[in-house]
Amino acid sequence: MENTEIVYKVMFHTNGYIRLEVPSLRKLSWSYLYANFKKSPPFPLPSGIKDFHVNPFKGNIIIRYEPDDIDILHFIKNMASSPDVRNIIKG
């Protein structure tokens, strides 16, 4: 059975900033990420997201956001279960 959600762990979270550990990112290369995330992530980001940074070497994602504009934990949960995002992470 295929995993329906990307595995992640919240490493640090404060209003406006969250850092996630996403082990499956470690298998992606910088060139792959550059090709797919050149200007922005290849999936829509809500207006409350100010910055979205992926680091495959550390296997993490850092998101800066407006706490009053977005429920960041809900957004992350939806992103982790999105088929489009799973396809990107598979490389």
MOPAC internal coordinates of N, CA, C and O (Angstrom, degrees):
PM7 1SCF
backbone

  N    0.0000 0     0.00 0     0.00 0    0    0    0
  C    1.4592 1     0.00 0     0.00 0    1    0    0
  C    1.5303 1   109.21 1     0.00 0    2    1    0
  O    1.2310 1   120.66 1   -47.32 1    3    2    1
  N    1.3125 1   116.35 1   132.68 1    3    2    1
  C    1.4558 1   121.55 1  -179.15 1    5    3    2
  C    1.5190 1   111.14 1   -74.55 1    6    5    3
  O    1.2310 1   121.33 1   -42.15 1    7    6    5
  N    1.3353 1   115.07 1   137.85 1    7    6    5
  C    1.4602 1   120.27 1   177.20 1    9    7    6
  C    1.5293 1   108.77 1   -64.24 1   10    9    7
  O    1.2310 1   119.85 1   -50.01 1   11   10    9
  N    1.3020 1   117.90 1   129.99 1   11   10    9
  C    1.4541 1   120.92 1  -176.38 1   13   11   10
  C    1.5194 1   112.92 1   -91.09 1   14   13   11
  O    1.2310 1   119.99 1   175.16 1   15   14   13
  N    1.3201 1   117.63 1    -4.84 1   15   14   13
  C    1.4568 1   119.98 1  -179.06 1   17   15   14
  C    1.5225 1   110.40 1  -140.69 1   18   17   15
  O    1.2310 1   120.73 1   -40.73 1   19   18   17
  N    1.3180 1   116.20 1   139.27 1   19   18   17
  C    1.4548 1   120.94 1   175.18 1   21   19   18
  C    1.5233 1   107.63 1   -70.04 1   22   21   19
  O    1.2310 1   120.97 1   -45.72 1   23   22   21
  N    1.3113 1   115.74 1   134.28 1   23   22   21
  C    1.4636 1   121.04 1  -179.37 1   25   23   22
  C    1.5264 1   108.47 1   -77.23 1   26   25   23
  O    1.2310 1   121.10 1   -48.96 1   27   26   25
  N    1.3255 1   115.50 1   131.04 1   27   26   25
  C    1.4591 1   121.14 1   177.82 1   29   27   26
  C    1.5208 1   109.22 1  -149.76 1   30   29   27
  O    1.2310 1   121.55 1   -17.88 1   31   30   29
  N    1.3247 1   114.63 1   162.12 1   31   30   29
  C    1.4618 1   120.22 1   177.13 1   33   31   30
  C    1.5213 1   107.80 1  -138.56 1   34   33   31
  O    1.2310 1   120.10 1   -45.37 1   35   34   33
  N    1.3128 1   117.41 1   134.63 1   35   34   33
  C    1.4625 1   121.97 1   175.84 1   37   35   34
  C    1.5305 1   107.01 1   -76.59 1   38   37   35
  O    1.2310 1   121.01 1   -64.44 1   39   38   37
  N    1.3250 1   115.67 1   115.56 1   39   38   37
  C    1.4647 1   120.96 1  -178.84 1   41   39   38
  C    1.5278 1   111.90 1   -90.81 1   42   41   39
  O    1.2310 1   120.84 1   145.08 1   43   42   41
  N    1.3211 1   116.01 1   -34.92 1   43   42   41
  C    1.4629 1   121.11 1  -179.78 1   45   43   42
  C    1.5166 1   107.81 1  -155.39 1   46   45   43
  O    1.2310 1   120.66 1   -42.24 1   47   46   45
  N    1.3297 1   116.34 1   137.76 1   47   46   45
  C    1.4552 1   120.19 1   179.62 1   49   47   46
  C    1.5165 1   110.24 1  -149.25 1   50   49   47
  O    1.2310 1   121.13 1   -54.29 1   51   50   49
  N    1.2974 1   115.45 1   125.71 1   51   50   49
  C    1.4512 1   122.95 1   171.55 1   53   51   50
  C    1.5253 1   106.19 1  -139.82 1   54   53   51
  O    1.2310 1   119.54 1   -16.74 1   55   54   53
  N    1.3089 1   118.48 1   163.26 1   55   54   53
  C    1.4635 1   119.86 1  -178.69 1   57   55   54
  C    1.5215 1   110.73 1   -54.18 1   58   57   55
  O    1.2310 1   120.98 1   -60.81 1   59   58   57
  N    1.3221 1   115.72 1   119.19 1   59   58   57
  C    1.4522 1   121.84 1   176.51 1   61   59   58
  C    1.5142 1   115.18 1    94.00 1   62   61   59
  O    1.2310 1   119.78 1   176.27 1   63   62   61
  N    1.3383 1   118.03 1    -3.73 1   63   62   61
  C    1.4737 1   120.96 1  -177.11 1   65   63   62
  C    1.5230 1   109.22 1  -150.18 1   66   65   63
  O    1.2310 1   121.19 1   -48.04 1   67   66   65
  N    1.3192 1   115.33 1   131.96 1   67   66   65
  C    1.4626 1   119.68 1   175.20 1   69   67   66
  C    1.5290 1   108.71 1  -143.14 1   70   69   67
  O    1.2310 1   121.27 1   -41.28 1   71   70   69
  N    1.3317 1   115.17 1   138.72 1   71   70   69
  C    1.4707 1   121.05 1   176.38 1   73   71   70
  C    1.5166 1   107.80 1  -120.39 1   74   73   71
  O    1.2310 1   121.49 1   -54.47 1   75   74   73
  N    1.3319 1   114.75 1   125.53 1   75   74   73
  C    1.4550 1   122.22 1  -178.48 1   77   75   74
  C    1.5224 1   110.16 1  -112.33 1   78   77   75
  O    1.2310 1   120.57 1   -39.76 1   79   78   77
  N    1.3064 1   116.52 1   140.24 1   79   78   77
  C    1.4591 1   121.10 1   169.32 1   81   79   78
  C    1.5252 1   106.66 1   -94.65 1   82   81   79
  O    1.2310 1   120.88 1   -54.42 1   83   82   81
  N    1.3390 1   115.93 1   125.58 1   83   82   81
  C    1.4640 1   122.02 1  -179.74 1   85   83   82
  C    1.5332 1   106.77 1  -129.65 1   86   85   83
  O    1.2310 1   120.04 1   -88.33 1   87   86   85
  N    1.3327 1   117.52 1    91.67 1   87   86   85
  C    1.4652 1   120.78 1  -173.83 1   89   87   86
  C    1.5311 1   114.63 1   -53.67 1   90   89   87
  O    1.2310 1   119.78 1   145.28 1   91   90   89
  N    1.3132 1   118.03 1   -34.72 1   91   90   89
  C    1.4738 1   120.26 1  -177.86 1   93   91   90
  C    1.5226 1   112.86 1   -65.92 1   94   93   91
  O    1.2310 1   119.49 1   163.41 1   95   94   93
  N    1.3319 1   118.57 1   -16.59 1   95   94   93
  C    1.4699 1   120.70 1   177.39 1   97   95   94
  C    1.5213 1   112.00 1   -68.59 1   98   97   95
  O    1.2310 1   119.85 1   154.51 1   99   98   97
  N    1.3158 1   117.89 1   -25.49 1   99   98   97
  C    1.4707 1   121.47 1  -175.82 1  101   99   98
  C    1.5217 1   112.63 1   -62.15 1  102  101   99
  O    1.2310 1   120.08 1   157.56 1  103  102  101
  N    1.3123 1   117.45 1   -22.44 1  103  102  101
  C    1.4684 1   119.49 1  -179.48 1  105  103  102
  C    1.5316 1   112.45 1   -84.31 1  106  105  103
  O    1.2310 1   119.93 1   172.72 1  107  106  105
  N    1.3333 1   117.74 1    -7.28 1  107  106  105
  C    1.4581 1   120.85 1  -178.79 1  109  107  106
  C    1.5258 1   110.74 1   -88.63 1  110  109  107
  O    1.2310 1   120.68 1   -35.37 1  111  110  109
  N    1.3099 1   116.31 1   144.63 1  111  110  109
  C    1.4594 1   120.79 1   178.77 1  113  111  110
  C    1.5268 1   110.07 1   -91.06 1  114  113  111
  O    1.2310 1   121.50 1   -19.98 1  115  114  113
  N    1.3381 1   114.74 1   160.02 1  115  114  113
  C    1.4654 1   119.58 1   175.80 1  117  115  114
  C    1.5231 1   110.22 1   -60.55 1  118  117  115
  O    1.2310 1   120.03 1   140.36 1  119  118  117
  N    1.3294 1   117.55 1   -39.64 1  119  118  117
  C    1.4689 1   119.62 1  -178.66 1  121  119  118
  C    1.5301 1   110.96 1   -64.88 1  122  121  119
  O    1.2310 1   120.24 1   141.32 1  123  122  121
  N    1.3232 1   117.15 1   -38.68 1  123  122  121
  C    1.4649 1   120.06 1   176.88 1  125  123  122
  C    1.5330 1   110.16 1   -63.92 1  126  125  123
  O    1.2310 1   120.50 1   133.87 1  127  126  125
  N    1.3315 1   116.65 1   -46.13 1  127  126  125
  C    1.4700 1   119.68 1   179.59 1  129  127  126
  C    1.5240 1   111.36 1   -63.48 1  130  129  127
  O    1.2310 1   120.38 1   138.95 1  131  130  129
  N    1.3350 1   116.88 1   -41.05 1  131  130  129
  C    1.4645 1   119.60 1   179.35 1  133  131  130
  C    1.5263 1   110.46 1   -61.89 1  134  133  131
  O    1.2310 1   120.76 1   136.42 1  135  134  133
  N    1.3258 1   116.16 1   -43.58 1  135  134  133
  C    1.4652 1   120.28 1  -179.53 1  137  135  134
  C    1.5255 1   111.88 1   -63.93 1  138  137  135
  O    1.2310 1   120.32 1   145.98 1  139  138  137
  N    1.3241 1   117.00 1   -34.02 1  139  138  137
  C    1.4645 1   120.26 1  -175.70 1  141  139  138
  C    1.5237 1   114.77 1   -98.14 1  142  141  139
  O    1.2310 1   120.11 1   161.08 1  143  142  141
  N    1.3327 1   117.39 1   -18.92 1  143  142  141
  C    1.4617 1   121.15 1  -176.93 1  145  143  142
  C    1.5300 1   111.31 1  -122.61 1  146  145  143
  O    1.2310 1   119.78 1  -160.58 1  147  146  145
  N    1.3364 1   118.02 1    19.42 1  147  146  145
  C    1.4558 1   123.09 1  -172.20 1  149  147  146
  C    1.5298 1   113.35 1   -45.64 1  150  149  147
  O    1.2310 1   120.15 1   126.25 1  151  150  149
  N    1.3061 1   117.32 1   -53.75 1  151  150  149
  C    1.4679 1   120.07 1  -178.75 1  153  151  150
  C    1.5161 1   111.82 1  -102.64 1  154  153  151
  O    1.2310 1   120.74 1   144.61 1  155  154  153
  N    1.2915 1   116.19 1   -35.39 1  155  154  153
  C    1.4627 1   121.55 1   179.56 1  157  155  154
  C    1.5217 1   107.30 1  -165.75 1  158  157  155
  O    1.2310 1   120.05 1   -12.12 1  159  158  157
  N    1.3151 1   117.50 1   167.88 1  159  158  157
  C    1.4694 1   119.07 1   177.99 1  161  159  158
  C    1.5264 1   110.83 1   -58.18 1  162  161  159
  O    1.2310 1   120.02 1   -32.53 1  163  162  161
  N    1.3250 1   117.57 1   147.47 1  163  162  161
  C    1.4636 1   121.55 1  -178.16 1  165  163  162
  C    1.5319 1   113.17 1   -77.94 1  166  165  163
  O    1.2310 1   120.85 1  -152.12 1  167  166  165
  N    1.3128 1   115.98 1    27.88 1  167  166  165
  C    1.4566 1   121.59 1   174.47 1  169  167  166
  C    1.5226 1   106.18 1  -143.52 1  170  169  167
  O    1.2310 1   120.42 1   -26.18 1  171  170  169
  N    1.3176 1   116.80 1   153.82 1  171  170  169
  C    1.4668 1   118.94 1  -175.94 1  173  171  170
  C    1.5264 1   113.04 1   -66.45 1  174  173  171
  O    1.2310 1   121.24 1   -45.09 1  175  174  173
  N    1.3223 1   115.24 1   134.91 1  175  174  173
  C    1.4603 1   121.12 1   174.38 1  177  175  174
  C    1.5169 1   108.69 1  -105.33 1  178  177  175
  O    1.2310 1   119.92 1   -44.20 1  179  178  177
  N    1.3112 1   117.75 1   135.80 1  179  178  177
  C    1.4596 1   120.22 1   177.57 1  181  179  178
  C    1.5292 1   110.90 1   -64.80 1  182  181  179
  O    1.2310 1   120.85 1   -20.82 1  183  182  181
  N    1.2965 1   115.99 1   159.18 1  183  182  181
  C    1.4677 1   120.64 1  -176.66 1  185  183  182
  C    1.5241 1   113.01 1   -62.62 1  186  185  183
  O    1.2310 1   119.07 1   159.79 1  187  186  185
  N    1.3029 1   119.39 1   -20.21 1  187  186  185
  C    1.4614 1   121.50 1  -179.70 1  189  187  186
  C    1.5240 1   114.30 1   -75.99 1  190  189  187
  O    1.2310 1   120.23 1   169.96 1  191  190  189
  N    1.3368 1   117.17 1   -10.04 1  191  190  189
  C    1.4632 1   121.08 1   179.15 1  193  191  190
  C    1.5259 1   108.28 1   -85.40 1  194  193  191
  O    1.2310 1   120.67 1   -56.73 1  195  194  193
  N    1.3435 1   116.33 1   123.27 1  195  194  193
  C    1.4671 1   120.83 1   179.43 1  197  195  194
  C    1.5231 1   111.99 1   -93.79 1  198  197  195
  O    1.2310 1   120.17 1   145.22 1  199  198  197
  N    1.3297 1   117.27 1   -34.78 1  199  198  197
  C    1.4635 1   121.44 1  -177.10 1  201  199  198
  C    1.5215 1   108.55 1  -153.68 1  202  201  199
  O    1.2310 1   120.91 1   -37.78 1  203  202  201
  N    1.3273 1   115.87 1   142.22 1  203  202  201
  C    1.4571 1   122.89 1  -178.00 1  205  203  202
  C    1.5219 1   106.71 1  -137.58 1  206  205  203
  O    1.2310 1   119.83 1   -68.35 1  207  206  205
  N    1.3361 1   117.94 1   111.65 1  207  206  205
  C    1.4604 1   121.81 1  -175.34 1  209  207  206
  C    1.5232 1   110.27 1  -123.95 1  210  209  207
  O    1.2310 1   120.72 1   -51.04 1  211  210  209
  N    1.3409 1   116.23 1   128.96 1  211  210  209
  C    1.4566 1   122.56 1  -179.75 1  213  211  210
  C    1.5240 1   108.77 1  -111.40 1  214  213  211
  O    1.2310 1   120.29 1   -47.34 1  215  214  213
  N    1.3453 1   117.05 1   132.66 1  215  214  213
  C    1.4487 1   121.80 1   176.91 1  217  215  214
  C    1.5336 1   108.59 1  -126.39 1  218  217  215
  O    1.2310 1   120.19 1   -75.76 1  219  218  217
  N    1.3584 1   117.25 1   104.24 1  219  218  217
  C    1.4596 1   118.82 1  -177.15 1  221  219  218
  C    1.5278 1   113.47 1   -70.13 1  222  221  219
  O    1.2310 1   119.55 1   151.42 1  223  222  221
  N    1.3402 1   118.47 1   -28.58 1  223  222  221
  C    1.4579 1   119.76 1   179.46 1  225  223  222
  C    1.5218 1   111.75 1   -65.17 1  226  225  223
  O    1.2310 1   120.47 1   138.66 1  227  226  225
  N    1.3137 1   116.70 1   -41.34 1  227  226  225
  C    1.4631 1   120.70 1   178.24 1  229  227  226
  C    1.5226 1   111.84 1   -88.03 1  230  229  227
  O    1.2310 1   120.60 1   165.69 1  231  230  229
  N    1.3377 1   116.46 1   -14.31 1  231  230  229
  C    1.4601 1   120.19 1  -178.56 1  233  231  230
  C    1.5187 1   111.27 1    67.92 1  234  233  231
  O    1.2310 1   120.82 1  -139.78 1  235  234  233
  N    1.3460 1   116.04 1    40.22 1  235  234  233
  C    1.4623 1   116.99 1  -179.50 1  237  235  234
  C    1.5177 1   112.84 1  -134.83 1  238  237  235
  O    1.2310 1   122.12 1   -15.36 1  239  238  237
  N    1.3056 1   113.54 1   164.64 1  239  238  237
  C    1.4665 1   123.43 1   175.19 1  241  239  238
  C    1.5175 1   106.35 1  -128.19 1  242  241  239
  O    1.2310 1   121.25 1   -47.43 1  243  242  241
  N    1.3181 1   115.21 1   132.57 1  243  242  241
  C    1.4655 1   121.03 1   174.46 1  245  243  242
  C    1.5160 1   107.21 1  -113.99 1  246  245  243
  O    1.2310 1   121.32 1   -50.41 1  247  246  245
  N    1.3175 1   115.09 1   129.59 1  247  246  245
  C    1.4678 1   120.88 1   179.40 1  249  247  246
  C    1.5249 1   108.67 1  -124.82 1  250  249  247
  O    1.2310 1   121.22 1   -52.48 1  251  250  249
  N    1.3123 1   115.27 1   127.52 1  251  250  249
  C    1.4634 1   121.30 1   171.38 1  253  251  250
  C    1.5276 1   105.96 1  -106.22 1  254  253  251
  O    1.2310 1   121.21 1   -45.11 1  255  254  253
  N    1.3287 1   115.30 1   134.89 1  255  254  253
  C    1.4596 1   119.18 1  -171.92 1  257  255  254
  C    1.5286 1   110.93 1  -148.97 1  258  257  255
  O    1.2310 1   121.30 1   -13.07 1  259  258  257
  N    1.3189 1   115.13 1   166.93 1  259  258  257
  C    1.4665 1   123.23 1   175.48 1  261  259  258
  C    1.5298 1   107.80 1   -93.45 1  262  261  259
  O    1.2310 1   119.87 1   -71.52 1  263  262  261
  N    1.3229 1   117.85 1   108.48 1  263  262  261
  C    1.4730 1   120.54 1  -175.78 1  265  263  262
  C    1.5346 1   114.14 1   -58.28 1  266  265  263
  O    1.2310 1   120.08 1   149.62 1  267  266  265
  N    1.3254 1   117.45 1   -30.38 1  267  266  265
  C    1.4627 1   119.51 1  -179.35 1  269  267  266
  C    1.5236 1   112.74 1   -79.11 1  270  269  267
  O    1.2310 1   120.44 1   166.41 1  271  270  269
  N    1.3494 1   116.76 1   -13.59 1  271  270  269
  C    1.4605 1   120.21 1  -174.10 1  273  271  270
  C    1.5245 1   114.54 1  -103.47 1  274  273  271
  O    1.2310 1   120.22 1   165.28 1  275  274  273
  N    1.3490 1   117.18 1   -14.72 1  275  274  273
  C    1.4574 1   118.83 1  -174.36 1  277  275  274
  C    1.5260 1   110.37 1  -150.83 1  278  277  275
  O    1.2310 1   121.35 1   -37.31 1  279  278  277
  N    1.3155 1   115.02 1   142.69 1  279  278  277
  C    1.4677 1   121.39 1   170.32 1  281  279  278
  C    1.5250 1   105.13 1   -88.69 1  282  281  279
  O    1.2310 1   120.15 1   -85.47 1  283  282  281
  N    1.3251 1   117.32 1    94.53 1  283  282  281
  C    1.4565 1   122.17 1  -170.46 1  285  283  282
  C    1.5252 1   112.29 1   -63.38 1  286  285  283
  O    1.2310 1   119.62 1   142.78 1  287  286  285
  N    1.3080 1   118.32 1   -37.22 1  287  286  285
  C    1.4625 1   120.22 1   179.83 1  289  287  286
  C    1.5305 1   111.56 1   -66.43 1  290  289  287
  O    1.2310 1   120.61 1   142.67 1  291  290  289
  N    1.3140 1   116.45 1   -37.33 1  291  290  289
  C    1.4654 1   120.80 1   175.83 1  293  291  290
  C    1.5322 1   109.99 1   -65.94 1  294  293  291
  O    1.2310 1   120.24 1   135.46 1  295  294  293
  N    1.3263 1   117.16 1   -44.54 1  295  294  293
  C    1.4622 1   121.77 1   178.44 1  297  295  294
  C    1.5359 1   110.41 1   -58.58 1  298  297  295
  O    1.2310 1   120.20 1   133.50 1  299  298  297
  N    1.3343 1   117.22 1   -46.50 1  299  298  297
  C    1.4641 1   121.32 1  -178.68 1  301  299  298
  C    1.5232 1   110.62 1   -63.64 1  302  301  299
  O    1.2310 1   120.05 1   137.06 1  303  302  301
  N    1.3061 1   117.52 1   -42.94 1  303  302  301
  C    1.4672 1   121.23 1   178.26 1  305  303  302
  C    1.5258 1   110.53 1   -59.23 1  306  305  303
  O    1.2310 1   120.43 1   135.56 1  307  306  305
  N    1.3279 1   116.79 1   -44.44 1  307  306  305
  C    1.4686 1   120.73 1   178.22 1  309  307  306
  C    1.5275 1   111.34 1   -64.68 1  310  309  307
  O    1.2310 1   120.76 1   139.08 1  311  310  309
  N    1.3261 1   116.15 1   -40.92 1  311  310  309
  C    1.4538 1   120.84 1   179.93 1  313  311  310
  C    1.5337 1   110.26 1   -64.05 1  314  313  311
  O    1.2310 1   120.24 1   137.93 1  315  314  313
  N    1.3227 1   117.16 1   -42.07 1  315  314  313
  C    1.4687 1   121.62 1  -178.30 1  317  315  314
  C    1.5213 1   112.76 1   -66.61 1  318  317  315
  O    1.2310 1   120.14 1   156.10 1  319  318  317
  N    1.3133 1   117.33 1   -23.90 1  319  318  317
  C    1.4639 1   119.80 1  -179.45 1  321  319  318
  C    1.5324 1   112.61 1  -103.26 1  322  321  319
  O    1.2310 1   119.98 1  -176.04 1  323  322  321
  N    1.3259 1   117.64 1     3.96 1  323  322  321
  C    1.4653 1   121.71 1  -179.70 1  325  323  322
  C    1.5311 1   111.32 1   -75.07 1  326  325  323
  O    1.2310 1   119.95 1   -51.64 1  327  326  325
  N    1.3257 1   117.70 1   128.36 1  327  326  325
  C    1.4747 1   119.93 1   176.60 1  329  327  326
  C    1.5310 1   112.04 1   -60.16 1  330  329  327
  O    1.2310 1   120.07 1   144.00 1  331  330  329
  N    1.3206 1   117.48 1   -36.00 1  331  330  329
  C    1.4733 1   120.52 1   179.98 1  333  331  330
  C    1.5231 1   110.76 1   -63.36 1  334  333  331
  O    1.2310 1   120.21 1   136.62 1  335  334  333
  N    1.3058 1   117.21 1   -43.38 1  335  334  333
  C    1.4645 1   121.33 1   179.70 1  337  335  334
  C    1.5248 1   110.01 1   -68.26 1  338  337  335
  O    1.2310 1   119.74 1   139.10 1  339  338  337
  N    1.3288 1   118.11 1   -40.90 1  339  338  337
  C    1.4689 1   120.98 1   177.63 1  341  339  338
  C    1.5298 1   110.63 1   -58.85 1  342  341  339
  O    1.2310 1   120.23 1   139.42 1  343  342  341
  N    1.3340 1   117.16 1   -40.58 1  343  342  341
  C    1.4767 1   120.67 1   179.12 1  345  343  342
  C    1.5285 1   111.04 1   -64.23 1  346  345  343
  O    1.2310 1   120.08 1   142.44 1  347  346  345
  N    1.3088 1   117.45 1   -37.56 1  347  346  345
  C    1.4672 1   121.25 1   178.87 1  349  347  346
  C    1.5246 1   109.40 1   -66.86 1  350  349  347
  O    1.2310 1   119.94 1   134.93 1  351  350  349
  N    1.3210 1   117.72 1   -45.07 1  351  350  349
  C    1.4511 1   121.43 1  -178.23 1  353  351  350
  C    1.5317 1   111.45 1   -65.24 1  354  353  351
  O    1.2310 1   120.36 1   148.75 1  355  354  353
  N    1.3227 1   116.93 1   -31.25 1  355  354  353
  C    1.4640 1   120.24 1   178.00 1  357  355  354
  C    1.5216 1   111.20 1   -65.48 1  358  357  355
  O    1.2310 1   120.54 1   157.86 1  359  358  357
  N    1.3523 1   116.57 1   -22.14 1  359  358  357
  C    1.4556 1   120.20 1  -179.63 1  361  359  358
  C    1.4896 1   108.72 1    78.96 1  362  361  359
  O    1.2310 1   120.10 1   180.00 1  363  362  361

